[in-house]
Amino acid sequence: MTEQVFDDGDNTFLISSEPTLPFDEKIPSRKIIVYETLVDPAVIKIAAENLKSQLFVKYGFLKPAINEITVASIEKYYQPYLMISGKYSIDYYRKRIWNIPVENNVAEVVFPFTRIEAKTAPDASGKIVKTVLLQGEERVKNQTEASLTLNEAGKDISLKDLPSAPSEKNPEEILTKTGTKQVPPDLELSILRMRIFSRPADVSWIANETFHVTERLVIYTPRFRVTCKHIKTGKERAAEFDGVTGKLIHTGDSRITTAST
């Protein structure tokens, strides 16, 4: 236990203080989950055949003949979703000065730890009043928690966009065999830190500070990307299907890139 001396020029008194405790950080290793592919590529091929003419509709209603469109390719890839939860807390002290108004005939105020002479000073409105200037510290406790679900770009997404499925027994092996480019190792951790880690600017000294990650995982879900080509124009359009549910996710220009296959 130590003591800090506060001096306003006319009065001196002591406030007890303690040394700063070390920062407490707990970060688990990232868990990798790869969902099983529950939809057969043949089913995706049938869905693509039924969809292909709709990919080249003009003016909202003009469709090309089915024999003018061919399914050029069907590629399987894995779409990553990041999930992380954690909390940050800080128990700290900050310096404060209190102006305590007193009656005009008060000359001095006596506290158990010191006595302070009353002075005249302007208040917030500019009126001259008698006050006692008291210096000290406030103890403040802040805690922030967050649970994030992110895409591979670090953008927030809804949990409803994430399907449920059994997981592969050897996820790392699956990702290696398929050549899937994995998410940068600390992406979700950096985003969580940015969202909840906030040390106040008015810290005098810290009694306790913690940053604990309670959940940290990346889920790779299977996707099928179908590319269809217009035989006459050579133009290509793409459609993406969920490899767990078979649901159509997206259609668009074939130049739109996706994760590695």
Summary of the structure (lengths in Angstrom):
residues: 261
radius of gyration: 32.1
end to end distance: 61.0
largest distance: 101.2
contacts: 711
relative contact order: 0.28
helix: 15%
strand: 50%
